[in-house]
Amino acid sequence: MRGLFFVCFISLTLSTAKAEVASPHLEPDHDIAKELVKSGTILSLDATLSQLQWVCHGKLIDAHLYQKEGEWRYDLQIKVEHGHIVSLSLNAGTGLYDDLTPLPSECRPNETATR
């Protein structure tokens, strides 16, 4: 019984330490995003989502900000009608979908109002 307690204690201690180590990596991303918005380099996620609503109405599931070839992008996952999950990559500076592939069928201008 003491051995089991010791193993559980060590596991809990290691997982807590791991969480504390991983936690500082989250803050710089948020701070960087705030500075990019403040400097006008990118739109805020809220502004981007407001702009996107006329094309693709749904609930935000996940969002990531990253830089690709010198350009800041938002990768978004949106849950639309009938539970479908749509993945979009948007230019974070303009909030526009500028991918060469067409928008998913669930996301079309002026079509979401009739659904």
Phi and psi restraints in degrees (range 20) as a CNS / XPLOR table:
assign (resid 1 and name C) (resid 2 and name N)
       (resid 2 and name CA) (resid 2 and name C) 1.0 -62.6 20.0 2
assign (resid 2 and name N) (resid 2 and name CA)
       (resid 2 and name C) (resid 3 and name N) 1.0 -37.6 20.0 2
assign (resid 2 and name C) (resid 3 and name N)
       (resid 3 and name CA) (resid 3 and name C) 1.0 -63.3 20.0 2
assign (resid 3 and name N) (resid 3 and name CA)
       (resid 3 and name C) (resid 4 and name N) 1.0 -41.9 20.0 2
assign (resid 3 and name C) (resid 4 and name N)
       (resid 4 and name CA) (resid 4 and name C) 1.0 -64.5 20.0 2
assign (resid 4 and name N) (resid 4 and name CA)
       (resid 4 and name C) (resid 5 and name N) 1.0 -42.9 20.0 2
assign (resid 4 and name C) (resid 5 and name N)
       (resid 5 and name CA) (resid 5 and name C) 1.0 -60.3 20.0 2
assign (resid 5 and name N) (resid 5 and name CA)
       (resid 5 and name C) (resid 6 and name N) 1.0 -43.8 20.0 2
assign (resid 5 and name C) (resid 6 and name N)
       (resid 6 and name CA) (resid 6 and name C) 1.0 -62.6 20.0 2
assign (resid 6 and name N) (resid 6 and name CA)
       (resid 6 and name C) (resid 7 and name N) 1.0 -44.5 20.0 2
assign (resid 6 and name C) (resid 7 and name N)
       (resid 7 and name CA) (resid 7 and name C) 1.0 -63.0 20.0 2
assign (resid 7 and name N) (resid 7 and name CA)
       (resid 7 and name C) (resid 8 and name N) 1.0 -44.0 20.0 2
assign (resid 7 and name C) (resid 8 and name N)
       (resid 8 and name CA) (resid 8 and name C) 1.0 -63.3 20.0 2
assign (resid 8 and name N) (resid 8 and name CA)
       (resid 8 and name C) (resid 9 and name N) 1.0 -41.4 20.0 2
assign (resid 8 and name C) (resid 9 and name N)
       (resid 9 and name CA) (resid 9 and name C) 1.0 -63.4 20.0 2
assign (resid 9 and name N) (resid 9 and name CA)
       (resid 9 and name C) (resid 10 and name N) 1.0 -45.7 20.0 2
assign (resid 9 and name C) (resid 10 and name N)
       (resid 10 and name CA) (resid 10 and name C) 1.0 -63.6 20.0 2
assign (resid 10 and name N) (resid 10 and name CA)
       (resid 10 and name C) (resid 11 and name N) 1.0 -43.2 20.0 2
assign (resid 10 and name C) (resid 11 and name N)
       (resid 11 and name CA) (resid 11 and name C) 1.0 -61.3 20.0 2
assign (resid 11 and name N) (resid 11 and name CA)
       (resid 11 and name C) (resid 12 and name N) 1.0 -44.3 20.0 2
assign (resid 11 and name C) (resid 12 and name N)
       (resid 12 and name CA) (resid 12 and name C) 1.0 -64.2 20.0 2
assign (resid 12 and name N) (resid 12 and name CA)
       (resid 12 and name C) (resid 13 and name N) 1.0 -42.1 20.0 2
assign (resid 12 and name C) (resid 13 and name N)
       (resid 13 and name CA) (resid 13 and name C) 1.0 -63.5 20.0 2
assign (resid 13 and name N) (resid 13 and name CA)
       (resid 13 and name C) (resid 14 and name N) 1.0 -44.6 20.0 2
assign (resid 13 and name C) (resid 14 and name N)
       (resid 14 and name CA) (resid 14 and name C) 1.0 -66.8 20.0 2
assign (resid 14 and name N) (resid 14 and name CA)
       (resid 14 and name C) (resid 15 and name N) 1.0 -41.1 20.0 2
assign (resid 14 and name C) (resid 15 and name N)
       (resid 15 and name CA) (resid 15 and name C) 1.0 -67.9 20.0 2
assign (resid 15 and name N) (resid 15 and name CA)
       (resid 15 and name C) (resid 16 and name N) 1.0 -35.4 20.0 2
assign (resid 15 and name C) (resid 16 and name N)
       (resid 16 and name CA) (resid 16 and name C) 1.0 -67.2 20.0 2
assign (resid 16 and name N) (resid 16 and name CA)
       (resid 16 and name C) (resid 17 and name N) 1.0 -43.3 20.0 2
assign (resid 16 and name C) (resid 17 and name N)
       (resid 17 and name CA) (resid 17 and name C) 1.0 -63.5 20.0 2
assign (resid 17 and name N) (resid 17 and name CA)
       (resid 17 and name C) (resid 18 and name N) 1.0 -39.4 20.0 2
assign (resid 17 and name C) (resid 18 and name N)
       (resid 18 and name CA) (resid 18 and name C) 1.0 -63.3 20.0 2
assign (resid 18 and name N) (resid 18 and name CA)
       (resid 18 and name C) (resid 19 and name N) 1.0 -42.6 20.0 2
assign (resid 18 and name C) (resid 19 and name N)
       (resid 19 and name CA) (resid 19 and name C) 1.0 -64.1 20.0 2
assign (resid 19 and name N) (resid 19 and name CA)
       (resid 19 and name C) (resid 20 and name N) 1.0 -39.1 20.0 2
assign (resid 19 and name C) (resid 20 and name N)
       (resid 20 and name CA) (resid 20 and name C) 1.0 -68.1 20.0 2
assign (resid 20 and name N) (resid 20 and name CA)
       (resid 20 and name C) (resid 21 and name N) 1.0 -35.4 20.0 2
assign (resid 20 and name C) (resid 21 and name N)
       (resid 21 and name CA) (resid 21 and name C) 1.0 -70.8 20.0 2
assign (resid 21 and name N) (resid 21 and name CA)
       (resid 21 and name C) (resid 22 and name N) 1.0 -40.0 20.0 2
assign (resid 21 and name C) (resid 22 and name N)
       (resid 22 and name CA) (resid 22 and name C) 1.0 -71.6 20.0 2
assign (resid 22 and name N) (resid 22 and name CA)
       (resid 22 and name C) (resid 23 and name N) 1.0 -29.7 20.0 2
assign (resid 22 and name C) (resid 23 and name N)
       (resid 23 and name CA) (resid 23 and name C) 1.0 -58.6 20.0 2
assign (resid 23 and name N) (resid 23 and name CA)
       (resid 23 and name C) (resid 24 and name N) 1.0 -43.9 20.0 2
assign (resid 23 and name C) (resid 24 and name N)
       (resid 24 and name CA) (resid 24 and name C) 1.0 -61.0 20.0 2
assign (resid 24 and name N) (resid 24 and name CA)
       (resid 24 and name C) (resid 25 and name N) 1.0 -23.5 20.0 2
assign (resid 24 and name C) (resid 25 and name N)
       (resid 25 and name CA) (resid 25 and name C) 1.0 -72.6 20.0 2
assign (resid 25 and name N) (resid 25 and name CA)
       (resid 25 and name C) (resid 26 and name N) 1.0 -19.5 20.0 2
assign (resid 25 and name C) (resid 26 and name N)
       (resid 26 and name CA) (resid 26 and name C) 1.0 -77.8 20.0 2
assign (resid 26 and name N) (resid 26 and name CA)
       (resid 26 and name C) (resid 27 and name N) 1.0 -36.8 20.0 2
assign (resid 26 and name C) (resid 27 and name N)
       (resid 27 and name CA) (resid 27 and name C) 1.0 -65.4 20.0 2
assign (resid 27 and name N) (resid 27 and name CA)
       (resid 27 and name C) (resid 28 and name N) 1.0 -43.7 20.0 2
assign (resid 27 and name C) (resid 28 and name N)
       (resid 28 and name CA) (resid 28 and name C) 1.0 -59.4 20.0 2
assign (resid 28 and name N) (resid 28 and name CA)
       (resid 28 and name C) (resid 29 and name N) 1.0 -36.9 20.0 2
assign (resid 28 and name C) (resid 29 and name N)
       (resid 29 and name CA) (resid 29 and name C) 1.0 -61.2 20.0 2
assign (resid 29 and name N) (resid 29 and name CA)
       (resid 29 and name C) (resid 30 and name N) 1.0 -44.3 20.0 2
assign (resid 29 and name C) (resid 30 and name N)
       (resid 30 and name CA) (resid 30 and name C) 1.0 -65.3 20.0 2
assign (resid 30 and name N) (resid 30 and name CA)
       (resid 30 and name C) (resid 31 and name N) 1.0 -43.4 20.0 2
assign (resid 30 and name C) (resid 31 and name N)
       (resid 31 and name CA) (resid 31 and name C) 1.0 -64.1 20.0 2
assign (resid 31 and name N) (resid 31 and name CA)
       (resid 31 and name C) (resid 32 and name N) 1.0 -41.3 20.0 2
assign (resid 31 and name C) (resid 32 and name N)
       (resid 32 and name CA) (resid 32 and name C) 1.0 -63.0 20.0 2
assign (resid 32 and name N) (resid 32 and name CA)
       (resid 32 and name C) (resid 33 and name N) 1.0 -44.4 20.0 2
assign (resid 32 and name C) (resid 33 and name N)
       (resid 33 and name CA) (resid 33 and name C) 1.0 -60.7 20.0 2
assign (resid 33 and name N) (resid 33 and name CA)
       (resid 33 and name C) (resid 34 and name N) 1.0 -42.7 20.0 2
assign (resid 33 and name C) (resid 34 and name N)
       (resid 34 and name CA) (resid 34 and name C) 1.0 -61.7 20.0 2
assign (resid 34 and name N) (resid 34 and name CA)
       (resid 34 and name C) (resid 35 and name N) 1.0 -41.9 20.0 2
assign (resid 34 and name C) (resid 35 and name N)
       (resid 35 and name CA) (resid 35 and name C) 1.0 -66.8 20.0 2
assign (resid 35 and name N) (resid 35 and name CA)
       (resid 35 and name C) (resid 36 and name N) 1.0 -38.9 20.0 2
assign (resid 35 and name C) (resid 36 and name N)
       (resid 36 and name CA) (resid 36 and name C) 1.0 -64.9 20.0 2
assign (resid 36 and name N) (resid 36 and name CA)
       (resid 36 and name C) (resid 37 and name N) 1.0 -39.3 20.0 2
assign (resid 36 and name C) (resid 37 and name N)
       (resid 37 and name CA) (resid 37 and name C) 1.0 -66.7 20.0 2
assign (resid 37 and name N) (resid 37 and name CA)
       (resid 37 and name C) (resid 38 and name N) 1.0 -46.0 20.0 2
assign (resid 37 and name C) (resid 38 and name N)
       (resid 38 and name CA) (resid 38 and name C) 1.0 -60.0 20.0 2
assign (resid 38 and name N) (resid 38 and name CA)
       (resid 38 and name C) (resid 39 and name N) 1.0 -38.6 20.0 2
assign (resid 38 and name C) (resid 39 and name N)
       (resid 39 and name CA) (resid 39 and name C) 1.0 -80.2 20.0 2
assign (resid 39 and name N) (resid 39 and name CA)
       (resid 39 and name C) (resid 40 and name N) 1.0 -8.3 20.0 2
assign (resid 39 and name C) (resid 40 and name N)
       (resid 40 and name CA) (resid 40 and name C) 1.0 84.7 20.0 2
assign (resid 40 and name N) (resid 40 and name CA)
       (resid 40 and name C) (resid 41 and name N) 1.0 7.5 20.0 2
assign (resid 40 and name C) (resid 41 and name N)
       (resid 41 and name CA) (resid 41 and name C) 1.0 -69.5 20.0 2
assign (resid 41 and name N) (resid 41 and name CA)
       (resid 41 and name C) (resid 42 and name N) 1.0 -39.9 20.0 2
assign (resid 41 and name C) (resid 42 and name N)
       (resid 42 and name CA) (resid 42 and name C) 1.0 -130.1 20.0 2
assign (resid 42 and name N) (resid 42 and name CA)
       (resid 42 and name C) (resid 43 and name N) 1.0 161.5 20.0 2
assign (resid 42 and name C) (resid 43 and name N)
       (resid 43 and name CA) (resid 43 and name C) 1.0 -83.7 20.0 2
assign (resid 43 and name N) (resid 43 and name CA)
       (resid 43 and name C) (resid 44 and name N) 1.0 153.0 20.0 2
assign (resid 43 and name C) (resid 44 and name N)
       (resid 44 and name CA) (resid 44 and name C) 1.0 -66.9 20.0 2
assign (resid 44 and name N) (resid 44 and name CA)
       (resid 44 and name C) (resid 45 and name N) 1.0 159.2 20.0 2
assign (resid 44 and name C) (resid 45 and name N)
       (resid 45 and name CA) (resid 45 and name C) 1.0 -61.6 20.0 2
assign (resid 45 and name N) (resid 45 and name CA)
       (resid 45 and name C) (resid 46 and name N) 1.0 -39.7 20.0 2
assign (resid 45 and name C) (resid 46 and name N)
       (resid 46 and name CA) (resid 46 and name C) 1.0 -60.1 20.0 2
assign (resid 46 and name N) (resid 46 and name CA)
       (resid 46 and name C) (resid 47 and name N) 1.0 -45.8 20.0 2
assign (resid 46 and name C) (resid 47 and name N)
       (resid 47 and name CA) (resid 47 and name C) 1.0 -64.0 20.0 2
assign (resid 47 and name N) (resid 47 and name CA)
       (resid 47 and name C) (resid 48 and name N) 1.0 -39.9 20.0 2
assign (resid 47 and name C) (resid 48 and name N)
       (resid 48 and name CA) (resid 48 and name C) 1.0 -63.9 20.0 2
assign (resid 48 and name N) (resid 48 and name CA)
       (resid 48 and name C) (resid 49 and name N) 1.0 -44.1 20.0 2
assign (resid 48 and name C) (resid 49 and name N)
       (resid 49 and name CA) (resid 49 and name C) 1.0 -66.1 20.0 2
assign (resid 49 and name N) (resid 49 and name CA)
       (resid 49 and name C) (resid 50 and name N) 1.0 -38.3 20.0 2
assign (resid 49 and name C) (resid 50 and name N)
       (resid 50 and name CA) (resid 50 and name C) 1.0 -61.3 20.0 2
assign (resid 50 and name N) (resid 50 and name CA)
       (resid 50 and name C) (resid 51 and name N) 1.0 -42.2 20.0 2
assign (resid 50 and name C) (resid 51 and name N)
       (resid 51 and name CA) (resid 51 and name C) 1.0 -67.5 20.0 2
assign (resid 51 and name N) (resid 51 and name CA)
       (resid 51 and name C) (resid 52 and name N) 1.0 -34.8 20.0 2
assign (resid 51 and name C) (resid 52 and name N)
       (resid 52 and name CA) (resid 52 and name C) 1.0 -74.9 20.0 2
assign (resid 52 and name N) (resid 52 and name CA)
       (resid 52 and name C) (resid 53 and name N) 1.0 -22.7 20.0 2
assign (resid 52 and name C) (resid 53 and name N)
       (resid 53 and name CA) (resid 53 and name C) 1.0 -58.5 20.0 2
assign (resid 53 and name N) (resid 53 and name CA)
       (resid 53 and name C) (resid 54 and name N) 1.0 -30.4 20.0 2
assign (resid 53 and name C) (resid 54 and name N)
       (resid 54 and name CA) (resid 54 and name C) 1.0 -72.5 20.0 2
assign (resid 54 and name N) (resid 54 and name CA)
       (resid 54 and name C) (resid 55 and name N) 1.0 -17.6 20.0 2
assign (resid 54 and name C) (resid 55 and name N)
       (resid 55 and name CA) (resid 55 and name C) 1.0 -103.2 20.0 2
assign (resid 55 and name N) (resid 55 and name CA)
       (resid 55 and name C) (resid 56 and name N) 1.0 -42.9 20.0 2
assign (resid 55 and name C) (resid 56 and name N)
       (resid 56 and name CA) (resid 56 and name C) 1.0 -139.7 20.0 2
assign (resid 56 and name N) (resid 56 and name CA)
       (resid 56 and name C) (resid 57 and name N) 1.0 93.1 20.0 2
assign (resid 56 and name C) (resid 57 and name N)
       (resid 57 and name CA) (resid 57 and name C) 1.0 -85.2 20.0 2
assign (resid 57 and name N) (resid 57 and name CA)
       (resid 57 and name C) (resid 58 and name N) 1.0 129.6 20.0 2
assign (resid 57 and name C) (resid 58 and name N)
       (resid 58 and name CA) (resid 58 and name C) 1.0 176.2 20.0 2
assign (resid 58 and name N) (resid 58 and name CA)
       (resid 58 and name C) (resid 59 and name N) 1.0 -167.9 20.0 2
assign (resid 58 and name C) (resid 59 and name N)
       (resid 59 and name CA) (resid 59 and name C) 1.0 -107.1 20.0 2
assign (resid 59 and name N) (resid 59 and name CA)
       (resid 59 and name C) (resid 60 and name N) 1.0 130.5 20.0 2
assign (resid 59 and name C) (resid 60 and name N)
       (resid 60 and name CA) (resid 60 and name C) 1.0 -67.7 20.0 2
assign (resid 60 and name N) (resid 60 and name CA)
       (resid 60 and name C) (resid 61 and name N) 1.0 126.3 20.0 2
assign (resid 60 and name C) (resid 61 and name N)
       (resid 61 and name CA) (resid 61 and name C) 1.0 -100.2 20.0 2
assign (resid 61 and name N) (resid 61 and name CA)
       (resid 61 and name C) (resid 62 and name N) 1.0 -43.4 20.0 2
assign (resid 61 and name C) (resid 62 and name N)
       (resid 62 and name CA) (resid 62 and name C) 1.0 -154.2 20.0 2
assign (resid 62 and name N) (resid 62 and name CA)
       (resid 62 and name C) (resid 63 and name N) 1.0 149.1 20.0 2
assign (resid 62 and name C) (resid 63 and name N)
       (resid 63 and name CA) (resid 63 and name C) 1.0 -145.6 20.0 2
assign (resid 63 and name N) (resid 63 and name CA)
       (resid 63 and name C) (resid 64 and name N) 1.0 138.6 20.0 2
assign (resid 63 and name C) (resid 64 and name N)
       (resid 64 and name CA) (resid 64 and name C) 1.0 -135.4 20.0 2
assign (resid 64 and name N) (resid 64 and name CA)
       (resid 64 and name C) (resid 65 and name N) 1.0 138.1 20.0 2
assign (resid 64 and name C) (resid 65 and name N)
       (resid 65 and name CA) (resid 65 and name C) 1.0 -107.6 20.0 2
assign (resid 65 and name N) (resid 65 and name CA)
       (resid 65 and name C) (resid 66 and name N) 1.0 129.4 20.0 2
assign (resid 65 and name C) (resid 66 and name N)
       (resid 66 and name CA) (resid 66 and name C) 1.0 -150.3 20.0 2
assign (resid 66 and name N) (resid 66 and name CA)
       (resid 66 and name C) (resid 67 and name N) 1.0 166.0 20.0 2
assign (resid 66 and name C) (resid 67 and name N)
       (resid 67 and name CA) (resid 67 and name C) 1.0 -112.0 20.0 2
assign (resid 67 and name N) (resid 67 and name CA)
       (resid 67 and name C) (resid 68 and name N) 1.0 130.5 20.0 2
assign (resid 67 and name C) (resid 68 and name N)
       (resid 68 and name CA) (resid 68 and name C) 1.0 -133.0 20.0 2
assign (resid 68 and name N) (resid 68 and name CA)
       (resid 68 and name C) (resid 69 and name N) 1.0 120.9 20.0 2
assign (resid 68 and name C) (resid 69 and name N)
       (resid 69 and name CA) (resid 69 and name C) 1.0 51.8 20.0 2
assign (resid 69 and name N) (resid 69 and name CA)
       (resid 69 and name C) (resid 70 and name N) 1.0 43.5 20.0 2
assign (resid 69 and name C) (resid 70 and name N)
       (resid 70 and name CA) (resid 70 and name C) 1.0 79.2 20.0 2
assign (resid 70 and name N) (resid 70 and name CA)
       (resid 70 and name C) (resid 71 and name N) 1.0 2.1 20.0 2
assign (resid 70 and name C) (resid 71 and name N)
       (resid 71 and name CA) (resid 71 and name C) 1.0 -115.5 20.0 2
assign (resid 71 and name N) (resid 71 and name CA)
       (resid 71 and name C) (resid 72 and name N) 1.0 133.5 20.0 2
assign (resid 71 and name C) (resid 72 and name N)
       (resid 72 and name CA) (resid 72 and name C) 1.0 -82.2 20.0 2
assign (resid 72 and name N) (resid 72 and name CA)
       (resid 72 and name C) (resid 73 and name N) 1.0 135.3 20.0 2
assign (resid 72 and name C) (resid 73 and name N)
       (resid 73 and name CA) (resid 73 and name C) 1.0 -133.3 20.0 2
assign (resid 73 and name N) (resid 73 and name CA)
       (resid 73 and name C) (resid 74 and name N) 1.0 150.5 20.0 2
assign (resid 73 and name C) (resid 74 and name N)
       (resid 74 and name CA) (resid 74 and name C) 1.0 -107.3 20.0 2
assign (resid 74 and name N) (resid 74 and name CA)
       (resid 74 and name C) (resid 75 and name N) 1.0 127.7 20.0 2
assign (resid 74 and name C) (resid 75 and name N)
       (resid 75 and name CA) (resid 75 and name C) 1.0 -100.7 20.0 2
assign (resid 75 and name N) (resid 75 and name CA)
       (resid 75 and name C) (resid 76 and name N) 1.0 121.4 20.0 2
assign (resid 75 and name C) (resid 76 and name N)
       (resid 76 and name CA) (resid 76 and name C) 1.0 -121.3 20.0 2
assign (resid 76 and name N) (resid 76 and name CA)
       (resid 76 and name C) (resid 77 and name N) 1.0 144.6 20.0 2
assign (resid 76 and name C) (resid 77 and name N)
       (resid 77 and name CA) (resid 77 and name C) 1.0 -118.6 20.0 2
assign (resid 77 and name N) (resid 77 and name CA)
       (resid 77 and name C) (resid 78 and name N) 1.0 124.2 20.0 2
assign (resid 77 and name C) (resid 78 and name N)
       (resid 78 and name CA) (resid 78 and name C) 1.0 -124.2 20.0 2
assign (resid 78 and name N) (resid 78 and name CA)
       (resid 78 and name C) (resid 79 and name N) 1.0 132.7 20.0 2
assign (resid 78 and name C) (resid 79 and name N)
       (resid 79 and name CA) (resid 79 and name C) 1.0 -91.1 20.0 2
assign (resid 79 and name N) (resid 79 and name CA)
       (resid 79 and name C) (resid 80 and name N) 1.0 115.0 20.0 2
assign (resid 79 and name C) (resid 80 and name N)
       (resid 80 and name CA) (resid 80 and name C) 1.0 -103.1 20.0 2
assign (resid 80 and name N) (resid 80 and name CA)
       (resid 80 and name C) (resid 81 and name N) 1.0 -172.3 20.0 2
assign (resid 80 and name C) (resid 81 and name N)
       (resid 81 and name CA) (resid 81 and name C) 1.0 -51.8 20.0 2
assign (resid 81 and name N) (resid 81 and name CA)
       (resid 81 and name C) (resid 82 and name N) 1.0 150.9 20.0 2
assign (resid 81 and name C) (resid 82 and name N)
       (resid 82 and name CA) (resid 82 and name C) 1.0 63.8 20.0 2
assign (resid 82 and name N) (resid 82 and name CA)
       (resid 82 and name C) (resid 83 and name N) 1.0 17.2 20.0 2
assign (resid 82 and name C) (resid 83 and name N)
       (resid 83 and name CA) (resid 83 and name C) 1.0 77.6 20.0 2
assign (resid 83 and name N) (resid 83 and name CA)
       (resid 83 and name C) (resid 84 and name N) 1.0 7.2 20.0 2
assign (resid 83 and name C) (resid 84 and name N)
       (resid 84 and name CA) (resid 84 and name C) 1.0 -69.3 20.0 2
assign (resid 84 and name N) (resid 84 and name CA)
       (resid 84 and name C) (resid 85 and name N) 1.0 142.1 20.0 2
assign (resid 84 and name C) (resid 85 and name N)
       (resid 85 and name CA) (resid 85 and name C) 1.0 -103.5 20.0 2
assign (resid 85 and name N) (resid 85 and name CA)
       (resid 85 and name C) (resid 86 and name N) 1.0 124.7 20.0 2
assign (resid 85 and name C) (resid 86 and name N)
       (resid 86 and name CA) (resid 86 and name C) 1.0 -110.7 20.0 2
assign (resid 86 and name N) (resid 86 and name CA)
       (resid 86 and name C) (resid 87 and name N) 1.0 132.3 20.0 2
assign (resid 86 and name C) (resid 87 and name N)
       (resid 87 and name CA) (resid 87 and name C) 1.0 -105.5 20.0 2
assign (resid 87 and name N) (resid 87 and name CA)
       (resid 87 and name C) (resid 88 and name N) 1.0 129.3 20.0 2
assign (resid 87 and name C) (resid 88 and name N)
       (resid 88 and name CA) (resid 88 and name C) 1.0 -131.4 20.0 2
assign (resid 88 and name N) (resid 88 and name CA)
       (resid 88 and name C) (resid 89 and name N) 1.0 144.7 20.0 2
assign (resid 88 and name C) (resid 89 and name N)
       (resid 89 and name CA) (resid 89 and name C) 1.0 -115.8 20.0 2
assign (resid 89 and name N) (resid 89 and name CA)
       (resid 89 and name C) (resid 90 and name N) 1.0 119.7 20.0 2
assign (resid 89 and name C) (resid 90 and name N)
       (resid 90 and name CA) (resid 90 and name C) 1.0 -117.4 20.0 2
assign (resid 90 and name N) (resid 90 and name CA)
       (resid 90 and name C) (resid 91 and name N) 1.0 149.0 20.0 2
assign (resid 90 and name C) (resid 91 and name N)
       (resid 91 and name CA) (resid 91 and name C) 1.0 -69.6 20.0 2
assign (resid 91 and name N) (resid 91 and name CA)
       (resid 91 and name C) (resid 92 and name N) 1.0 117.4 20.0 2
assign (resid 91 and name C) (resid 92 and name N)
       (resid 92 and name CA) (resid 92 and name C) 1.0 -71.2 20.0 2
assign (resid 92 and name N) (resid 92 and name CA)
       (resid 92 and name C) (resid 93 and name N) 1.0 -20.8 20.0 2
assign (resid 92 and name C) (resid 93 and name N)
       (resid 93 and name CA) (resid 93 and name C) 1.0 -77.1 20.0 2
assign (resid 93 and name N) (resid 93 and name CA)
       (resid 93 and name C) (resid 94 and name N) 1.0 -31.8 20.0 2
assign (resid 93 and name C) (resid 94 and name N)
       (resid 94 and name CA) (resid 94 and name C) 1.0 -113.0 20.0 2
assign (resid 94 and name N) (resid 94 and name CA)
       (resid 94 and name C) (resid 95 and name N) 1.0 -21.1 20.0 2
assign (resid 94 and name C) (resid 95 and name N)
       (resid 95 and name CA) (resid 95 and name C) 1.0 78.7 20.0 2
assign (resid 95 and name N) (resid 95 and name CA)
       (resid 95 and name C) (resid 96 and name N) 1.0 9.5 20.0 2
assign (resid 95 and name C) (resid 96 and name N)
       (resid 96 and name CA) (resid 96 and name C) 1.0 -98.5 20.0 2
assign (resid 96 and name N) (resid 96 and name CA)
       (resid 96 and name C) (resid 97 and name N) 1.0 149.7 20.0 2
assign (resid 96 and name C) (resid 97 and name N)
       (resid 97 and name CA) (resid 97 and name C) 1.0 -83.1 20.0 2
assign (resid 97 and name N) (resid 97 and name CA)
       (resid 97 and name C) (resid 98 and name N) 1.0 111.7 20.0 2
assign (resid 97 and name C) (resid 98 and name N)
       (resid 98 and name CA) (resid 98 and name C) 1.0 -123.4 20.0 2
assign (resid 98 and name N) (resid 98 and name CA)
       (resid 98 and name C) (resid 99 and name N) 1.0 25.9 20.0 2
assign (resid 98 and name C) (resid 99 and name N)
       (resid 99 and name CA) (resid 99 and name C) 1.0 -72.8 20.0 2
assign (resid 99 and name N) (resid 99 and name CA)
       (resid 99 and name C) (resid 100 and name N) 1.0 151.7 20.0 2
assign (resid 99 and name C) (resid 100 and name N)
       (resid 100 and name CA) (resid 100 and name C) 1.0 -73.4 20.0 2
assign (resid 100 and name N) (resid 100 and name CA)
       (resid 100 and name C) (resid 101 and name N) 1.0 -22.9 20.0 2
assign (resid 100 and name C) (resid 101 and name N)
       (resid 101 and name CA) (resid 101 and name C) 1.0 -80.4 20.0 2
assign (resid 101 and name N) (resid 101 and name CA)
       (resid 101 and name C) (resid 102 and name N) 1.0 148.1 20.0 2
assign (resid 101 and name C) (resid 102 and name N)
       (resid 102 and name CA) (resid 102 and name C) 1.0 -65.3 20.0 2
assign (resid 102 and name N) (resid 102 and name CA)
       (resid 102 and name C) (resid 103 and name N) 1.0 157.5 20.0 2
assign (resid 102 and name C) (resid 103 and name N)
       (resid 103 and name CA) (resid 103 and name C) 1.0 -60.9 20.0 2
assign (resid 103 and name N) (resid 103 and name CA)
       (resid 103 and name C) (resid 104 and name N) 1.0 148.6 20.0 2
assign (resid 103 and name C) (resid 104 and name N)
       (resid 104 and name CA) (resid 104 and name C) 1.0 -58.2 20.0 2
assign (resid 104 and name N) (resid 104 and name CA)
       (resid 104 and name C) (resid 105 and name N) 1.0 153.6 20.0 2
assign (resid 104 and name C) (resid 105 and name N)
       (resid 105 and name CA) (resid 105 and name C) 1.0 -60.4 20.0 2
assign (resid 105 and name N) (resid 105 and name CA)
       (resid 105 and name C) (resid 106 and name N) 1.0 -25.5 20.0 2
assign (resid 105 and name C) (resid 106 and name N)
       (resid 106 and name CA) (resid 106 and name C) 1.0 -73.6 20.0 2
assign (resid 106 and name N) (resid 106 and name CA)
       (resid 106 and name C) (resid 107 and name N) 1.0 -12.9 20.0 2
assign (resid 106 and name C) (resid 107 and name N)
       (resid 107 and name CA) (resid 107 and name C) 1.0 -124.2 20.0 2
assign (resid 107 and name N) (resid 107 and name CA)
       (resid 107 and name C) (resid 108 and name N) 1.0 94.7 20.0 2
assign (resid 107 and name C) (resid 108 and name N)
       (resid 108 and name CA) (resid 108 and name C) 1.0 -135.7 20.0 2
assign (resid 108 and name N) (resid 108 and name CA)
       (resid 108 and name C) (resid 109 and name N) 1.0 139.0 20.0 2
assign (resid 108 and name C) (resid 109 and name N)
       (resid 109 and name CA) (resid 109 and name C) 1.0 -57.4 20.0 2
assign (resid 109 and name N) (resid 109 and name CA)
       (resid 109 and name C) (resid 110 and name N) 1.0 137.7 20.0 2
assign (resid 109 and name C) (resid 110 and name N)
       (resid 110 and name CA) (resid 110 and name C) 1.0 66.5 20.0 2
assign (resid 110 and name N) (resid 110 and name CA)
       (resid 110 and name C) (resid 111 and name N) 1.0 -2.7 20.0 2
assign (resid 110 and name C) (resid 111 and name N)
       (resid 111 and name CA) (resid 111 and name C) 1.0 -91.8 20.0 2
assign (resid 111 and name N) (resid 111 and name CA)
       (resid 111 and name C) (resid 112 and name N) 1.0 -26.4 20.0 2
assign (resid 111 and name C) (resid 112 and name N)
       (resid 112 and name CA) (resid 112 and name C) 1.0 -68.1 20.0 2
assign (resid 112 and name N) (resid 112 and name CA)
       (resid 112 and name C) (resid 113 and name N) 1.0 -24.3 20.0 2
assign (resid 112 and name C) (resid 113 and name N)
       (resid 113 and name CA) (resid 113 and name C) 1.0 -70.0 20.0 2
assign (resid 113 and name N) (resid 113 and name CA)
       (resid 113 and name C) (resid 114 and name N) 1.0 -26.2 20.0 2
assign (resid 113 and name C) (resid 114 and name N)
       (resid 114 and name CA) (resid 114 and name C) 1.0 -90.6 20.0 2
assign (resid 114 and name N) (resid 114 and name CA)
       (resid 114 and name C) (resid 115 and name N) 1.0 -8.1 20.0 2
